[in-house]
Amino acid sequence: CQPVHWLATITLRHEALRDRLLEQLSETGIDARQMIFPVHMAAPYSKSNDPAEYPVTKSISLRSLHLQSSTGLEPEQINRISDVILDWVEPHDRD
């Protein structure tokens, strides 16, 4: 039995970076997705929750993305994904 980590998630420091990084990953053939929205934003719960009460969860969601995950990913693939992310983030993530 091998554990399967369903989602590998990274959180960036700035919201504006997420979609730009997703675009870069897509252009280099790496599958990634926006982080799922917090539960309080889902239709069944949105009317009974004040979004202002959950600023941290919304911020994390808008700054995060899910990377591809599989027990079949080879170390070389993981290294390539990591390198693409680090090479992009370093010049773009400035305070």
Helices and strands as residue ranges (DSSP letters): E 8-11, H 15-27, E 32-34, G 39-41, H 43-46, G 51-53, H 55-63, E 64-67, H 75-92
